[in-house]
Amino acid sequence: MISKSDVEHVATLARLELSEEEKELYTKQLSAIMEYFEKLKELDTDDVPPTPHVLPLKNVLREDKPGEQMDSEKALSNAPDREGNYFRVPKIV
């Protein structure tokens, strides 16, 4: 069972400010989810193969072919900041 202090702790880690009503609501909702997980643990899944997706899907990708190249002036026309033929971005350390 999830306690209100668990919800407050996770909210603090996520830097979320929750009202008392939200804390109560999320405590109830998360407790219900955890109870459902406990019910799922009761299922016998020994003969069930692992599946990455419930439907038999696969990626359909086109062949990667070079196309027309955009001219640098057009590519940089909406850039908020540029230096010569380059995008200028803030330094991140």
Backbone torsions as a table, in degrees:
resi	resn	phi	psi	omega
1	MET	NA	138.9	179.1
2	ILE	-88.1	132.9	178.4
3	SER	-98.4	164.7	178.1
4	LYS	-62.4	-34.9	179.2
5	SER	-67.5	-31.5	175.0
6	ASP	-63.8	-43.6	179.3
7	VAL	-63.9	-41.9	179.0
8	GLU	-63.9	-39.3	179.9
9	HIS	-64.3	-46.9	179.9
10	VAL	-65.0	-38.6	178.3
11	ALA	-63.1	-38.8	177.9
12	THR	-64.7	-44.5	178.8
13	LEU	-61.7	-37.0	-179.3
14	ALA	-86.4	1.2	-178.9
15	ARG	56.5	45.6	177.2
16	LEU	-106.7	139.2	175.9
17	GLU	-104.0	114.0	-176.3
18	LEU	-110.8	143.2	173.7
19	SER	-77.8	168.0	178.5
20	GLU	-61.2	-38.7	179.0
21	GLU	-63.5	-42.6	179.1
22	GLU	-65.1	-40.2	178.4
23	LYS	-60.6	-43.8	178.7
24	GLU	-64.4	-45.1	-179.8
25	LEU	-61.0	-48.6	-177.8
26	TYR	-68.1	-31.8	176.3
27	THR	-63.3	-45.8	178.6
28	LYS	-64.4	-46.2	-177.3
29	GLN	-64.5	-45.5	-179.1
30	LEU	-68.4	-34.2	176.1
31	SER	-64.2	-41.2	178.1
32	ALA	-63.4	-39.4	178.6
33	ILE	-64.6	-44.4	180.0
34	MET	-65.3	-36.5	175.8
35	GLU	-62.6	-39.2	178.6
36	TYR	-65.0	-39.8	176.5
37	PHE	-60.3	-39.3	178.5
38	GLU	-63.4	-38.8	176.5
39	LYS	-64.5	-39.6	179.9
40	LEU	-64.8	-31.3	179.0
41	LYS	-63.8	-22.6	-179.3
42	GLU	-75.1	-17.8	-178.0
43	LEU	-71.9	141.8	176.0
44	ASP	-86.8	110.6	-177.9
45	THR	-114.7	19.7	-177.5
46	ASP	-60.6	-37.7	-176.8
47	ASP	-97.9	12.7	-179.5
48	VAL	-99.8	117.2	179.9
49	PRO	-70.5	146.2	177.1
50	PRO	-65.3	140.8	179.4
51	THR	-130.6	135.6	178.3
52	PRO	-75.5	-21.6	-178.1
53	HIS	-153.0	147.9	-178.2
54	VAL	-72.9	-21.7	178.7
55	LEU	-109.8	149.0	180.0
56	PRO	-76.7	74.0	-178.2
57	LEU	-100.1	153.8	171.8
58	LYS	-145.8	155.6	178.7
59	ASN	-71.4	134.8	175.0
60	VAL	-111.8	105.0	-175.5
61	LEU	-112.8	143.8	175.3
62	ARG	-81.9	160.8	176.0
63	GLU	-67.2	138.0	-178.7
64	ASP	-82.8	107.7	-179.2
65	LYS	-122.4	138.6	175.9
66	PRO	-66.2	140.8	-179.9
67	GLY	-118.4	-158.6	179.1
68	GLU	-68.7	140.3	-179.6
69	GLN	-91.6	134.8	178.0
70	MET	-77.9	137.4	179.5
71	ASP	-70.8	145.1	-171.4
72	SER	-61.0	-34.4	178.9
73	GLU	-63.3	-41.3	179.4
74	LYS	-69.0	-40.6	-179.8
75	ALA	-64.1	-36.8	-176.8
76	LEU	-93.0	0.3	-173.5
77	SER	-61.9	-31.0	-179.9
78	ASN	-105.6	10.1	-179.1
79	ALA	-66.3	134.5	179.1
80	PRO	-67.4	-28.0	179.1
81	ASP	-152.7	140.3	179.8
82	ARG	-146.0	160.0	176.4
83	GLU	-136.6	105.9	-176.4
84	GLY	64.8	-125.4	179.9
85	ASN	-99.1	27.8	-175.8
86	TYR	-128.9	150.0	170.2
87	PHE	-73.0	137.5	176.9
88	ARG	-105.5	125.3	-178.4
89	VAL	-124.9	158.1	179.0
90	PRO	-65.4	145.2	178.0
91	LYS	-71.2	131.0	179.9
92	ILE	-118.2	121.7	-177.9
93	VAL	-111.8	NA	NA
